[in-house]
């Protein structure tokens, strides 16, 4: 039988509070954008090496993987934190605000990195587990289509650092500090961007019969696309198709040669996502064909849906409830934003959690946003206890 105090508790992290706050504020003052995280990676790697981890640098760019095996256990867990900042000029007025105009930790990745470092230090000191822990410090989460998670996978993450399950978290403005939110199944959306170019035949506005008018085709297509979600998607599912831009023509008396449309397509289910793509492609092609126009569709795939596996999510929920109490653990609603952690979850079971950043926290990617340092010890303790529990 195991006792509660065989595993990391919040009280174990209280003495580390000042140190973790110092690390977080240091990272906050020195933000680095996606693909530029050289100093952050060096800072992280040097600490991990000093604590006795086997550290591999430059995994998929500036990625750092720290590995520690204790005892004869054969299980292996991975925990990921992201390290990059955003091209925003900070307006918080904090004493530790960004030193660099136009760069800012406006998504709390400074906090995510610090919490994983806190867990790393604790786990290396206490060594109360049997198996292997892999700490993944990922670059370029904010980079869009070819982001850090994909770069690390491409650089052999799964083969070079084998693990059974993976966990990660993001801070969550609007939930009380130190609370944890979990959701089994889909959590965050896939966000795809589609560029449609309609090519007709330009000419004089007074002689439309000699042209193929791409403006008429585009307008019909906007109306037709409204039927994709309403007529093709299961009403118990959720999806969005938004035509955010139409560009065509310059003058009242000229029928233009072509029209361009930009769509944002969001979904929470991989099957819904591929059905949306199929319907948008077919409908666009047939509408254009009906008017004698030609069409080119660039379907840009953003990150996939974040789909949390049930077993690992329930495991994390149990650990969270032990750590902070059931009253501070809740079910997370669907989040329409996207996150590149989804790429890891396409290959490995695991769960992406959310950690409250305060009810009055500014929203993510805002110039007034700041990570809540009060949550640092909760996140660090959560990773430590989750590791100890999984590798018990
Ligand atoms: Ni983020």
Boltz pocket constraint, residues with backbone or C-beta under 6 A from the ligand:
constraints:
  - pocket:
      binder: B
      contacts: [[A, 107], [A, 108], [A, 109], [A, 141], [A, 170]]
      max_distance: 6.0
